[in-house]
Amino acid sequence: MSARAVLITIEGIDGCGKSAVINHLKTKKIDDNIIYTVEPTDGAIGSMIKKSLRNGGMKPLVEAFMFTADHAEHLAKVIKPSLEAGKNVISDRYSDSRYAYQGASLKELALFDDAVSWVKKLHEGWTVKPDLTLLLLVSPEVAFERCSSRGKRTKFESVAFLKVVHENYLRLANEEPDRFVCIDAEQPLEKMLSEAENVVVCKIKDFATV
């Protein structure tokens, strides 16, 4: 059988160690057939989002649509073409970030009975579901301390807000246990990185025989 390209996403609240995992995978060169990407993207919409976040952010509903639009452009320009070309893709944040973060932002507006489900429905029929999602788990308190040590924080980086996002991520993982692999991001860094690497390598090998 021929190999099939795999879509792997790295998720977690701010301060969980996603950047460390991505940098580790790049350094280890675990596979020559990987495209690394990120959301928000560096495209026109993603750049607007990042600039807005640095300046205090947008209104929650506007923000949800902006992030979703950036995701649509990401799919069209990077994700789908790469997968169709047989390239494995590893994305630093993806659709689950929207469900968790924008679900938390919209919850504060009390406009929806279930904000997470509403955001998920925005993606139905056109997004590409990941084959594997690594969820790096860290307590909101520890995450906040890590974010504080970086000097600059966005509006998403408060303990109260991160608690809601954390709960949303756990909900998503419970809803799709076959897709999510949860990793303790408070364990020693080298152990966490090794665990993440092993999971990713195994998934890529599995798809190489599909």
Helices and strands as residue ranges (DSSP letters): E 7-11, H 18-28, E 34-38, H 44-54, H 60-74, I 75-79, H 80-84, E 88-92, H 95-97, I 98-102, H 103-107, H 115-122, E 132-137, H 140-149, H 159-175, E 180-184, H 189-208
